[in-house]
Amino acid sequence: MIWRPFIKRGGVALLCLLACCAVAGADQYHYINTLVGSRSAGLAGAFTALSDDTAGCYYNPAGIAMVSATSISASVNAYHKSTKIYENVLRESNGRYQDWEQESSVLLPNFFGIVKKLGAGMLGLSYAVPDSTLRRQNQSFSNIQSSIVGNPIERFIINIDDKDQTYLFGPSYGLRISDNLSIGATLYAYYRDKRIIRNQTLFFEQGEHLWSNYYDTQEDWGYQPIVGLIWEPLEKIALGLALSRTFIVSSDREQQLLRRDTTSPEFSDTNALSLSISAQSEETDYPVTARLGAAYFVSPRLLFSADVIYTAAIDEKSAVWNAALGVEYYFRDNLALRAGLYSDMANTDELTRGAVNQVEHVDIYGASLSLSMFHGPSSITLGASYGYGGGEAQIIDGDISIQDVEIRNISVFLAASYSF
């Protein structure tokens, strides 16, 4: 990490605001960043015991064994927006505080799948985007206190332009081995494309200035196997289990830091620039995820579903338990309403008073709602989800102060499917 040494040399405490951001991915502190699929998204991801459409390739491939005909499904995540606010981060010379705000918005298809009978089972092929962020920030602050005594920051300008997207694509196969038991497996190819840009300029009251540009790119290739089963012990009850893990086989990361700092004795020439470049190919380890689900078919028109999701601890990330609840109701044969609740807990520890350089901790809770209209073998689904989380962060390097954080996520999706 080439950013943090510069922060210490620059002597401006607030610069470490960028240190934590520079190493962060799309959202490395949470695992449920996008609700994939159409029916599954309306049920808030409580789909492990169902998975009886193309989205089953992603949630539990055992479910596609129950698809009765060739099915094609395309889902468009029409709009996803995330807002993160760090409260009272920058202190003005008059004692008032300013918030630090970041926004992410993206428009892209997040799932496509097809399931077709092959031999005794069903073959699936799917493409999913479980995590996608396009984060931008353009803020300007005036009269900010710095760690240089008697020399406050007259103006601070920050620009952020980040992209971090994860793609999964590959085959699945589901097989019904008895009247009440199905098994399945998916083998996804994994690709991650990350680009982080941080550009900032500080003008000091006594005439000095500090400018820096940080550029970080990373490309990962790997694979993600998923194995699952669905058991129907009773006519109206189904239980599902799915296990998955991502393995990285190739990783290339390059970091570049260009800076000019006239506040430092190292820079006697105001035109001097310092360039730091690093390259690495260290492969990230990912944890095992287990999904356990249950579905209760109350009647042909009403069902309830629930998932419990466990992600194991790995490296510095804590183990995480998440849950999802969903309900589906058919008003008519051609009109269905789905709703759900879900959690997206942080894989970090809660912050401790008196410590420094701690990673943020924000637990997110959300809800989803969708409406599906059917016409013969085709259907159209319109839905939305909303998530909110409050927690704490510590983004001033070497400082024991703790900032409150708020996260708001909203997604609107349009999906279409066809069976024949």
C-alpha positions, -999 to 999 in steps of 0.1 A, spaced: 0 0 0 18 31 -12 -7 57 0 -3 57 38 34 66 39 27 97 19 0 107 44 24 106 73 51 126 54 26 152 42 18 160 78 -19 166 72 -41 144 93 -72 146 71 -54 131 41 -59 96 56 -95 100 47 -83 86 14 -62 58 29 -91 37 38 -109 43 5 -79 35 -16 -79 -2 -5 -116 -6 -4 -134 -25 -32 -170 -22 -44 -180 -30 -8 -155 -52 8 -172 -50 42 -205 -67 31 -214 -98 11 -249 -91 -1 -244 -61 -23 -269 -70 -50 -301 -91 -51 -296 -112 -82 -325 -123 -105 -361 -113 -107 -383 -136 -85 -354 -141 -61 -349 -103 -58 -386 -98 -50 -382 -123 -22 -351 -104 -9 -329 -133 -18 -348 -159 3 -345 -184 -26 -323 -213 -16 -352 -237 -10 -370 -226 -42 -344 -218 -70 -369 -232 -96 -360 -208 -123 -328 -196 -141 -317 -177 -110 -313 -210 -93 -280 -213 -111 -267 -186 -88 -286 -194 -55 -289 -232 -55 -284 -252 -87 -304 -281 -73 -335 -260 -80 -332 -259 -117 -339 -297 -118 -375 -287 -111 -378 -264 -141 -404 -281 -163 -395 -266 -196 -368 -246 -214 -367 -212 -197 -349 -180 -206 -347 -151 -181 -331 -117 -184 -330 -92 -156 -320 -56 -159 -310 -37 -127 -323 -5 -142 -308 17 -115 -288 12 -84 -277 41 -62 -258 40 -30 -250 70 -7 -225 69 21 -221 98 46 -194 101 72 -206 127 97 -185 155 112 -152 145 96 -136 178 86 -134 206 111 -135 242 100 -114 269 117 -145 283 134 -151 249 151 -180 237 128 -178 202 112 -184 192 76 -196 158 64 -178 136 39 -202 122 12 -198 96 -15 -223 84 -40 -224 54 -63 -248 48 -92 -248 22 -119 -271 11 -147 -265 -24 -161 -280 -59 -166 -272 -80 -135 -285 -114 -146 -291 -135 -177 -298 -172 -177 -312 -201 -197 -322 -236 -186 -327 -265 -209 -333 -303 -205 -302 -324 -210 -303 -361 -203 -319 -369 -170 -315 -334 -157 -315 -297 -166 -285 -278 -180 -282 -241 -171 -260 -213 -184 -260 -180 -166 -243 -146 -162 -245 -126 -130 -232 -94 -116 -233 -98 -78 -213 -66 -71 -210 -34 -91 -200 1 -80 -194 33 -98 -184 57 -70 -180 94 -75 -173 123 -52 -167 160 -61 -165 182 -30 -148 214 -20 -142 226 16 -130 259 30 -111 269 61 -103 234 74 -80 228 103 -47 209 96 -20 193 117 4 221 107 1 245 136 -10 280 126 -14 271 90 -50 260 83 -62 247 49 -78 276 30 -94 253 5 -96 215 1 -107 200 -32 -114 162 -36 -124 142 -67 -131 105 -67 -139 83 -96 -140 46 -89 -152 15 -107 -154 -20 -91 -174 -47 -108 -176 -85 -103 -188 -108 -131 -198 -145 -129 -206 -167 -159 -207 -204 -164 -227 -237 -166 -250 -254 -141 -266 -288 -139 -295 -300 -118 -307 -335 -113 -338 -349 -95 -325 -382 -80 -359 -390 -63 -394 -377 -60 -384 -354 -31 -346 -349 -35 -327 -328 -61 -290 -320 -64 -270 -296 -85 -238 -278 -92 -226 -246 -109 -191 -238 -120 -187 -200 -125 -158 -183 -141 -150 -152 -119 -138 -119 -131 -132 -87 -112 -123 -53 -127 -113 -25 -103 -102 10 -109 -97 36 -81 -88 73 -88 -82 98 -60 -73 134 -69 -70 161 -43 -56 196 -39 -50 215 -6 -42 253 -5 -28 265 28 -34 299 43 3 307 43 7 300 5 18 264 5 -1 238 -14 -3 200 -16 -15 181 -47 -18 143 -51 -31 119 -77 -36 82 -67 -44 56 -94 -51 19 -85 -61 -8 -109 -67 -45 -103 -79 -74 -124 -87 -108 -109 -96 -141 -126 -108 -172 -108 -136 -196 -104 -166 -201 -81 -181 -236 -76 -216 -239 -61 -231 -272 -49 -266 -276 -35 -295 -298 -27 -332 -294 -22 -352 -319 -1 -390 -319 1 -398 -339 33 -435 -330 31 -458 -319 3 -459 -283 13 -423 -279 27 -390 -276 9 -355 -273 25 -324 -262 6 -287 -261 12 -260 -245 -10 -222 -241 -5 -199 -218 -25 -165 -203 -24 -144 -182 -48 -109 -191 -58 -85 -166 -74 -60 -180 -99 -46 -148 -114 -44 -113 -99 -27 -82 -113 -26 -49 -93 -8 -17 -101 -7 14 -79 6 49 -88 10 79 -66 20 113 -80 23 142 -56 37 177 -50 40 191 -15 54 225 -7 47 221 30 74 194 33 112 201 37 117 174 11 103 197 -15 125 228 -17 117 231 -54 80 239 -58 80 224 -92 93 190 -80 70 160 -84 73 127 -66 62 95 -83 57 61 -66 47 30 -85 41 -5 -72 29 -37 -88 18 -69 -71 1 -102 -80 -10 -114 -45 -42 -135 -48 -71 -126 -24 -85 -154 -3 -123 -157 -1 -144 -174 26 -168 -203 23 -205 -193 22 -233 -216 33 -270 -209 25 -297 -228 44 -333 -222 32 -369 -233 38 -401 -227 19 -437 -233 30 -463 -236 3 -495 -225 21 -516 -228 -10 -512 -227 -48 -514 -189 -44 -493 -182 -13 -458 -192 -1 -433 -181 25 -396 -185 22 -366 -179 45 -328 -181 42 -300 -181 67 -266 -173 52 -233 -180 69 -200 -166 56 -169 -179 74 -142 -158 89 -110 -153 68 -79 -132 73 -90 -101 91 -127 -105 82 -151 -118 108 -177 -145 103 -211 -131 93 -246 -144 97 -273 -129 74 -310 -137 70 -337 -131 44 -375 -136 46 -399 -136 16 -435 -139 7 -452 -145 -26 -490 -141 -33 -509 -146 -66 -539 -122 -68 -548 -139 -101 -532 -166 -122 -514 -138 -142 -505 -114 -114 -481 -120 -85 -468 -98 -57 -436 -105 -38 -420 -89 -8 -391 -95 15 -368 -84 43 -330 -90 44 -299 -82 64 -264 -74 52 -241 -74 82 -206 -61 82 -177 -85 83 -157 -61 105 -155 -58 143 -173 -31 162 -151 -1 169 -134 2 203 -131 36 221 -95 48 225 -81 27 196 -69 41 163 -69 31 126 -100 8 129 -121 -4 99 -156 9 96 -185 -12 109 -220 -7 94 -248 -32 95 -274 -28 67 -311 -39 68 -333 -38 37 -367 -46 21 -378 -56 -14 -410 -55 -34 -419 -66 -69 -449 -72 -91 -450 -98 -119 -474 -100 -148 -478 -132 -168 -490 -136 -204 -489 -171 -216 -453 -184 -214 -438 -150 -208 -437 -126 -178 -425 -92 -169 -414 -82 -134 -409 -47 -120 -394 -44 -85 -373 -23 -61 -353 -28 -30 -341 -4 -3 -314 -8 23 -303 14 52 -275 11 77 -259 31 105 -226 25 121 -192 39 130 -159 46 112 -125 59 120 -109 76 90 -84 100 105 -50 83 107 -37 79 142 -66 97 157 -89 82 183 -120 101 171 -149 80 157 -173 92 130 -209 81 126 -217 66 91 -250 62 72 -255 41 41 -285 42 19 -290 18 -10 -318 18 -36 -323 -5 -66 -350 -6 -92 -351 -35 -117 -370 -47 -147 -370 -84 -157 -384 -105 -185 -386 -143 -188 -399 -167 -214 -406 -205 -212 -412 -229 -241 
